[in-house]
Amino acid sequence: MTAPPGSGPSVAEPTTATPAPRGNGAPEGGLVELHQRHLPMLQDADVVVYDADRGTVAPGEHFREVYSLLRALDSHRSDESADD
């Protein structure tokens, strides 16, 4: 969440939904939950467009709104932890 806008993949381009490998090269255990639960929920809320057959995820109609909210929450959390 801390990367500045535009530093990652373009929000206009689909990306593949693959997990980062663990230290032993095995994918994260949450991949099944990501594909079967979280991505469909985000798609139902029009946050992403998920193509399960191709394994791609693209921004949905509400992506920018949710992304902005998450960035604000992350910034607030970072500010609070700096005060500790």
N, CA and C of each residue as an Amber inpcrd file, in Angstrom:
protein
   252
   0.8000000  -1.1920000   0.0000000   0.0000000   0.0000000   0.0000000
   0.8490000   1.2660000   0.0000000   2.1150000   1.1900000   0.3030000
   2.8990000   2.3980000   0.4350000   3.5190000   2.8600000  -0.8720000
   3.3870000   2.1010000  -1.9430000   3.9700000   2.4920000  -3.2280000
   3.2010000   3.6720000  -3.7970000   3.9000000   4.6360000  -4.3610000
   3.2030000   5.7820000  -4.9420000   2.4160000   5.3800000  -6.1720000
   1.3480000   6.1210000  -6.4830000   0.5670000   5.7970000  -7.6720000
   1.4540000   5.7850000  -8.9070000   1.2060000   4.8320000  -9.7570000
   1.9620000   4.7300000 -10.9940000   3.2480000   3.9440000 -10.8770000
   3.6240000   3.5140000  -9.6570000   4.8800000   2.7860000  -9.5120000
   4.7140000   1.2950000  -9.7510000   3.4840000   0.8110000  -9.7170000
   3.2260000  -0.6030000  -9.9380000   2.6210000  -0.8130000 -11.3060000
   1.9640000  -1.9730000 -11.5070000   1.3100000  -2.2110000 -12.7940000
   0.2520000  -1.1420000 -13.0580000   0.0640000  -0.8240000 -14.3000000
  -0.9440000   0.1540000 -14.6770000  -2.3140000  -0.3510000 -14.2600000
  -3.1390000   0.5390000 -13.7110000  -4.4810000   0.1210000 -13.3190000
  -5.3680000  -0.1060000 -14.5320000  -4.8730000   0.2070000 -15.7060000
  -5.6530000  -0.0110000 -16.9190000  -5.3490000  -1.3540000 -17.5570000
  -4.3480000  -2.0620000 -17.0510000  -3.9490000  -3.3280000 -17.6460000
  -4.2310000  -4.4920000 -16.7040000  -4.7990000  -5.5750000 -17.2240000
  -5.0160000  -6.7490000 -16.3850000  -3.6840000  -7.3370000 -15.9220000
  -3.7180000  -8.0040000 -14.8090000  -2.5350000  -8.6890000 -14.3040000
  -2.9350000 -10.1020000 -13.9120000  -1.9770000 -11.0070000 -13.8650000
  -2.2990000 -12.3700000 -13.4590000  -2.3770000 -12.4450000 -11.9530000
  -3.2480000 -13.2830000 -11.4670000  -3.4490000 -13.4470000 -10.0280000
  -2.6060000 -14.6110000  -9.5370000  -1.3300000 -14.3660000  -9.3520000
  -0.4410000 -15.4080000  -8.8530000   0.1940000 -14.9560000  -7.5590000
   0.3960000 -15.8590000  -6.6250000   0.9700000 -15.4810000  -5.3380000
   2.4870000 -15.3500000  -5.4060000   3.0330000 -14.6300000  -4.4490000
   4.4880000 -14.5770000  -4.3150000   4.9560000 -15.9040000  -3.7320000
   6.0490000 -16.4560000  -4.2130000   6.5100000 -17.7260000  -3.6730000
   7.0360000 -17.5680000  -2.2630000   6.9100000 -18.6370000  -1.4830000
   7.5140000 -18.6870000  -0.1540000   8.9960000 -18.9200000  -0.3180000
   9.7130000 -18.9160000   0.7730000  11.1470000 -19.1440000   0.7340000
  11.5210000 -20.4710000   0.0930000  10.6410000 -21.4760000   0.2090000
  10.9320000 -22.7870000  -0.3660000  10.4260000 -22.9220000  -1.8060000
   9.9260000 -21.8170000  -2.3760000   9.4510000 -21.8380000  -3.7550000
   7.9920000 -22.2280000  -3.9040000   7.3310000 -22.6550000  -2.8100000
   5.9260000 -23.0470000  -2.8710000   5.0350000 -21.8070000  -2.8040000
   3.9100000 -21.7820000  -3.5490000   3.0170000 -20.6320000  -3.4870000
   2.3620000 -20.5050000  -2.1190000   1.9060000 -19.3190000  -1.7960000
   1.2130000 -19.0750000  -0.5320000  -0.0120000 -19.9760000  -0.4420000
  -0.3280000 -20.4100000   0.7690000  -1.4640000 -21.2970000   0.9950000
  -2.8070000 -20.6510000   0.7380000  -2.8690000 -19.3160000   0.7180000
  -4.1340000 -18.6270000   0.5470000  -4.5730000 -18.4620000  -0.8920000
  -3.8710000 -19.0690000  -1.8290000  -4.2210000 -18.9050000  -3.2360000
  -5.6280000 -19.4100000  -3.5340000  -6.0070000 -20.5350000  -2.9680000
  -7.3430000 -21.0810000  -3.2060000  -8.3900000 -20.1130000  -2.6740000
  -8.1610000 -19.5920000  -1.4640000  -9.1130000 -18.6490000  -0.8900000
  -9.1760000 -17.3600000  -1.7140000  -8.0370000 -16.9180000  -2.2330000
  -8.0030000 -15.7340000  -3.0890000  -8.8980000 -15.9330000  -4.3050000
  -8.7330000 -17.0610000  -4.9920000  -9.4810000 -17.3150000  -6.2270000
 -10.9430000 -17.6780000  -5.9780000 -11.2190000 -18.3800000  -4.8870000
 -12.5800000 -18.8570000  -4.6600000 -13.4280000 -17.9170000  -3.8150000
 -12.7890000 -17.0390000  -3.0530000 -13.5580000 -16.1790000  -2.1710000
 -13.3230000 -14.6870000  -2.4200000 -12.0760000 -14.2390000  -2.2450000
 -11.8050000 -12.8030000  -2.2480000 -11.9840000 -12.1530000  -3.6230000
 -11.4190000 -12.7210000  -4.6630000 -11.5660000 -12.1170000  -5.9890000
 -13.0220000 -12.0980000  -6.4550000 -13.8010000 -13.1760000  -6.2640000
 -15.2170000 -13.0920000  -6.6290000 -15.9820000 -12.0190000  -5.8270000
 -15.6450000 -11.8560000  -4.5370000 -16.3050000 -10.8280000  -3.7310000
 -15.9610000  -9.4310000  -4.2480000 -14.6860000  -9.2160000  -4.5800000
 -14.2790000  -7.9230000  -5.1260000 -14.9320000  -7.6710000  -6.4800000
 -15.1010000  -8.7190000  -7.2520000 -15.7750000  -8.5710000  -8.5480000
 -17.2460000  -8.2330000  -8.3500000 -17.9000000  -8.8980000  -7.4000000
 -19.3160000  -8.6010000  -7.1330000 -19.5220000  -7.1450000  -6.7240000
 -18.5030000  -6.5500000  -6.0780000 -18.5830000  -5.1510000  -5.6430000
 -18.0480000  -4.1900000  -6.7120000 -17.7470000  -4.6990000  -7.8980000
 -17.2140000  -3.9020000  -9.0150000 -15.8890000  -3.2150000  -8.6840000
 -15.1030000  -3.8310000  -7.8010000 -13.7800000  -3.3040000  -7.4890000
 -12.7700000  -3.8330000  -8.4970000 -12.9270000  -5.0880000  -8.9060000
 -12.0580000  -5.6910000  -9.9150000 -12.8980000  -6.4270000 -10.9370000
 -12.2850000  -6.7150000 -12.0690000 -12.8550000  -7.6050000 -13.0830000
 -11.9560000  -8.8250000 -13.0740000 -12.5000000  -9.9400000 -12.6630000
 -11.7260000 -11.1690000 -12.4890000 -12.1510000 -12.1920000 -13.5250000
 -11.2030000 -12.6590000 -14.2970000 -11.4470000 -13.7150000 -15.2770000
 -10.7740000 -14.9780000 -14.7510000 -11.5640000 -15.8460000 -14.1320000
 -11.0220000 -17.0610000 -13.5200000 -10.4120000 -17.9930000 -14.5610000
 -10.9840000 -18.0380000 -15.7580000 -10.4620000 -18.9280000 -16.7940000
  -9.0670000 -18.5140000 -17.2490000  -8.8270000 -17.2280000 -17.3560000
  -7.5180000 -16.7300000 -17.7930000  -6.5980000 -16.4280000 -16.6190000
  -7.1610000 -16.3410000 -15.3990000  -6.3740000 -16.0140000 -14.2210000
  -5.9180000 -14.5660000 -14.2120000  -6.7680000 -13.6670000 -14.7580000
  -6.3990000 -12.2550000 -14.8000000  -7.3210000 -11.4190000 -13.9180000
  -6.7760000 -10.3230000 -13.4520000  -7.5200000  -9.3670000 -12.6340000
  -7.2550000  -7.9830000 -13.2140000  -8.3120000  -7.2130000 -13.4010000
  -8.1940000  -5.8460000 -13.8960000  -9.0290000  -4.9350000 -12.9900000
  -8.7390000  -3.6570000 -12.9830000  -9.5210000  -2.7320000 -12.1550000
 -10.9780000  -2.6940000 -12.6060000 -11.8680000  -2.6410000 -11.6370000
 -13.2840000  -2.5070000 -11.9220000 -13.7260000  -1.0630000 -11.7860000
 -15.0190000  -0.8500000 -11.8760000 -15.5960000   0.4950000 -11.8450000
 -15.2630000   1.2480000 -10.5550000 -15.2050000   0.5520000  -9.4200000
 -14.9790000   1.2070000  -8.1310000 -13.5420000   1.0560000  -7.6250000
 -12.6360000   0.5990000  -8.4660000 -11.2590000   0.3380000  -8.0310000
 -10.5830000   1.5860000  -7.4610000 -10.6310000   2.6760000  -8.1910000
  -9.9260000   3.9020000  -7.7490000 -10.4680000   4.4120000  -6.4170000
 -11.7720000   4.3360000  -6.2080000 -12.3650000   4.7720000  -4.9370000
 -11.8370000   3.9400000  -3.7830000 -11.8350000   2.6260000  -3.9530000
 -11.3760000   1.7280000  -2.8950000  -9.8720000   1.8900000  -2.6780000
  -9.1200000   2.0170000  -3.7590000  -7.6830000   2.1940000  -3.6500000
  -7.3610000   3.4760000  -2.8740000  -8.0600000   4.5600000  -3.1780000
  -7.8430000   5.8240000  -2.4730000  -8.1530000   5.6800000  -0.9860000
  -9.2270000   4.9920000  -0.6660000  -9.5950000   4.7710000   0.7310000
  -8.5330000   3.9490000   1.4530000  -8.0610000   2.8870000   0.8190000
  -7.0440000   2.0420000   1.4490000  -5.7350000   2.7950000   1.6490000
  -5.3740000   3.6370000   0.7020000  -4.1540000   4.4590000   0.8490000
  -4.3010000   5.4220000   2.0250000  -5.4750000   6.0280000   2.1690000
  -5.7080000   6.9530000   3.2790000  -5.6340000   6.2200000   4.6150000
  -6.2300000   5.0380000   4.6860000  -6.1680000   4.2450000   5.9130000
  -4.7340000   3.8410000   6.2360000  -3.9910000   3.4450000   5.2150000
  -2.6010000   3.0390000   5.4140000  -1.7600000   4.2250000   5.8840000
  -1.9960000   5.3810000   5.3150000  -1.2680000   6.5840000   5.7090000
  -1.5910000   6.9430000   7.1560000  -2.8450000   6.8370000   7.5320000
  -3.2590000   7.1360000   8.8980000  -2.6090000   6.1580000   9.8740000
  -2.5870000   4.9060000   9.5140000  -1.9690000   3.8780000  10.3620000
  -0.4780000   4.1580000  10.5010000   0.1800000   4.5480000   9.4210000
   1.6080000   4.8620000   9.4600000   1.8730000   6.0640000  10.3610000
   0.9880000   7.0760000  10.2880000   1.1340000   8.2520000  11.1290000
   0.9910000   7.9000000  12.6100000   0.0320000   7.0190000  12.9200000
  -0.1750000   6.6150000  14.3070000   1.0030000   5.8220000  14.8520000
   1.5850000   4.9490000  14.0280000   2.7060000   4.1400000  14.5070000
   3.9640000   4.9880000  14.6860000   4.0860000   6.0950000  13.9370000
   5.2300000   6.9910000  14.0990000   5.1250000   7.7640000  15.4130000
   3.8890000   7.9550000  15.9020000   3.6770000   8.6640000  17.1590000
   4.0110000   7.8040000  18.3730000   4.0670000   6.4980000  18.2010000
   4.3240000   5.5850000  19.3330000   5.7330000   5.6420000  19.8310000
